[in-house]
Amino acid sequence: MRFNMAKLQATQRGDLSKASFAFPSERKLPLEDASHVRNAIVRFDQVNGVSDRQRDTAWTRVEAAAKKFGITIHESNWRELGRSVVG
């Protein structure tokens, strides 16, 4: 799946507040627009060096950003990412 995402230049990324990221302390996965939110969902499980508690908090941020930009998330939590449901 490929998204048309605007790239953030290093200076633009540096200007973002920590609150603009799913993982603010690590400044990972910006949530600036719908494209970045979709990208954050796709790449969420690729973030290394964070605890499950940090992931829970980050997922809450992703959900809020998704709601803000009208994006539907089918997973109820980050642990469901990448799982296919057979029914």
Short mmCIF file of the C-alpha atoms (twelve columns), coordinates in Angstrom:
data_MODEL
# 
_entry.id   MODEL 
# 
loop_
_atom_site.group_PDB 
_atom_site.id 
_atom_site.type_symbol 
_atom_site.label_atom_id 
_atom_site.label_alt_id 
_atom_site.label_comp_id 
_atom_site.label_asym_id 
_atom_site.label_seq_id 
_atom_site.Cartn_x 
_atom_site.Cartn_y 
_atom_site.Cartn_z 
_atom_site.pdbx_PDB_model_num 
ATOM 1  C CA . MET A 1  0.000   0.000   0.000  1 
ATOM 2  C CA . ARG A 2  1.471   3.334   -1.006 1 
ATOM 3  C CA . PHE A 3  0.356   6.758   0.122  1 
ATOM 4  C CA . ASN A 4  1.069   10.133  -1.407 1 
ATOM 5  C CA . MET A 5  2.742   11.646  1.629  1 
ATOM 6  C CA . ALA A 6  4.345   15.034  1.733  1 
ATOM 7  C CA . LYS A 7  7.912   14.698  2.915  1 
ATOM 8  C CA . LEU A 8  8.956   16.737  5.871  1 
ATOM 9  C CA . GLN A 9  12.329  18.359  5.446  1 
ATOM 10 C CA . ALA A 10 14.686  18.056  8.435  1 
ATOM 11 C CA . THR A 11 14.077  21.684  9.377  1 
ATOM 12 C CA . GLN A 12 10.290  21.282  9.117  1 
ATOM 13 C CA . ARG A 13 10.416  18.116  11.207 1 
ATOM 14 C CA . GLY A 14 12.539  19.889  13.788 1 
ATOM 15 C CA . ASP A 15 10.013  22.724  13.996 1 
ATOM 16 C CA . LEU A 16 7.153   20.372  14.900 1 
ATOM 17 C CA . SER A 17 6.170   20.232  18.549 1 
ATOM 18 C CA . LYS A 18 6.576   16.932  20.345 1 
ATOM 19 C CA . ALA A 19 2.783   16.703  20.470 1 
ATOM 20 C CA . SER A 20 2.811   16.359  16.674 1 
ATOM 21 C CA . PHE A 21 4.273   12.848  16.882 1 
ATOM 22 C CA . ALA A 22 2.803   9.494   17.844 1 
ATOM 23 C CA . PHE A 23 5.977   8.886   19.877 1 
ATOM 24 C CA . PRO A 24 6.795   12.392  21.121 1 
ATOM 25 C CA . SER A 25 9.928   11.581  23.162 1 
ATOM 26 C CA . GLU A 26 11.455  9.789   20.192 1 
ATOM 27 C CA . ARG A 27 9.964   12.283  17.676 1 
ATOM 28 C CA . LYS A 28 8.783   9.340   15.569 1 
ATOM 29 C CA . LEU A 29 5.729   9.069   13.325 1 
ATOM 30 C CA . PRO A 30 4.523   12.622  12.680 1 
ATOM 31 C CA . LEU A 31 0.739   13.094  12.672 1 
ATOM 32 C CA . GLU A 32 0.547   16.397  10.787 1 
ATOM 33 C CA . ASP A 33 -2.017  15.456  8.151  1 
ATOM 34 C CA . ALA A 34 -4.082  12.539  6.879  1 
ATOM 35 C CA . SER A 35 -1.220  11.183  4.805  1 
ATOM 36 C CA . HIS A 36 1.140   11.135  7.780  1 
ATOM 37 C CA . VAL A 37 -1.494  9.484   9.963  1 
ATOM 38 C CA . ARG A 38 -2.012  6.697   7.402  1 
ATOM 39 C CA . ASN A 39 1.749   6.258   7.223  1 
ATOM 40 C CA . ALA A 40 1.973   6.117   11.021 1 
ATOM 41 C CA . ILE A 41 -0.590  3.319   11.094 1 
ATOM 42 C CA . VAL A 42 1.260   1.325   8.452  1 
ATOM 43 C CA . ARG A 43 4.663   1.817   10.092 1 
ATOM 44 C CA . PHE A 44 3.566   1.708   13.729 1 
ATOM 45 C CA . ASP A 45 4.992   -1.738  14.430 1 
ATOM 46 C CA . GLN A 46 8.338   -0.765  12.863 1 
ATOM 47 C CA . VAL A 47 9.229   1.615   15.705 1 
ATOM 48 C CA . ASN A 48 11.946  0.033   17.823 1 
ATOM 49 C CA . GLY A 49 13.144  0.736   21.332 1 
ATOM 50 C CA . VAL A 50 9.800   1.630   22.899 1 
ATOM 51 C CA . SER A 51 7.812   -0.113  25.606 1 
ATOM 52 C CA . ASP A 52 4.299   -1.489  25.285 1 
ATOM 53 C CA . ARG A 53 3.143   1.343   27.543 1 
ATOM 54 C CA . GLN A 54 4.644   3.880   25.127 1 
ATOM 55 C CA . ARG A 55 2.936   2.065   22.251 1 
ATOM 56 C CA . ASP A 56 -0.412  2.243   24.066 1 
ATOM 57 C CA . THR A 57 -0.016  5.990   24.496 1 
ATOM 58 C CA . ALA A 58 1.172   6.443   20.912 1 
ATOM 59 C CA . TRP A 59 -1.790  4.445   19.596 1 
ATOM 60 C CA . THR A 60 -4.145  6.762   21.470 1 
ATOM 61 C CA . ARG A 61 -2.464  9.690   19.694 1 
ATOM 62 C CA . VAL A 62 -2.809  7.942   16.323 1 
ATOM 63 C CA . GLU A 63 -6.500  7.240   16.966 1 
ATOM 64 C CA . ALA A 64 -7.146  10.881  17.869 1 
ATOM 65 C CA . ALA A 65 -5.317  12.105  14.758 1 
ATOM 66 C CA . ALA A 66 -7.200  9.594   12.594 1 
ATOM 67 C CA . LYS A 67 -10.504 10.869  13.955 1 
ATOM 68 C CA . LYS A 68 -9.429  14.464  13.326 1 
ATOM 69 C CA . PHE A 69 -8.639  13.701  9.668  1 
ATOM 70 C CA . GLY A 70 -11.608 11.373  9.050  1 
ATOM 71 C CA . ILE A 71 -9.589  8.160   8.800  1 
ATOM 72 C CA . THR A 72 -11.208 4.891   9.816  1 
ATOM 73 C CA . ILE A 73 -9.040  2.491   11.787 1 
ATOM 74 C CA . HIS A 74 -10.332 -1.074  11.792 1 
ATOM 75 C CA . GLU A 75 -7.998  -2.314  14.536 1 
ATOM 76 C CA . SER A 76 -9.120  -1.711  18.112 1 
ATOM 77 C CA . ASN A 77 -5.520  -1.497  19.329 1 
ATOM 78 C CA . TRP A 78 -1.964  -1.619  17.986 1 
ATOM 79 C CA . ARG A 79 -1.597  -5.304  18.834 1 
ATOM 80 C CA . GLU A 80 -4.060  -6.102  16.034 1 
ATOM 81 C CA . LEU A 81 -1.982  -4.426  13.320 1 
ATOM 82 C CA . GLY A 82 -1.025  -6.805  10.538 1 
ATOM 83 C CA . ARG A 83 -3.406  -9.532  11.598 1 
ATOM 84 C CA . SER A 84 -5.923  -10.675 9.075  1 
ATOM 85 C CA . VAL A 85 -9.314  -11.786 10.262 1 
ATOM 86 C CA . VAL A 86 -10.780 -14.826 8.571  1 
ATOM 87 C CA . GLY A 87 -14.494 -15.198 8.998  1 
# 
